[in-house]
Amino acid sequence: MDLAELTAKADSAVEPGGDFTKKVKFDFGDVGKLFIDGAAGKADNSDGDADATIKVTWDDFVKIAQGAMDPTMAFMQGKLKVEGDMSVAMQLQSLMKKFA
């Protein structure tokens, strides 16, 4: 999976008026960004203002998405950092299952 595939999956998983209504940005460093606007029901690679920004390497994100790494452990080990509203990051677990 690459960033373009992830963006397409995320875009199809997010629905306007769905359960997830916040804005979250995944910052993968040099690989790029994934911006999810839950209220608008879209995902793209822009760098907009988000309720929460999750900083994680692309490799670690792929491990989390595949279930090979626990997101809570990644956070505790400093491999995943959350800036902004932590509760928004917590809401992502159900959404991630749709596009992982």
PyMOL commands that set and color helices and strands:
alter all, ss='L'
color gray80, all
select helices_A, chain A and resi 3-13+29-31+58-65+71-76+86-99
alter helices_A, ss='H'
color red, helices_A
select strands_A, chain A and resi 23-27+33-37+42-44+52-56+80-84
alter strands_A, ss='S'
color yellow, strands_A
deselect
rebuild
show_as cartoon
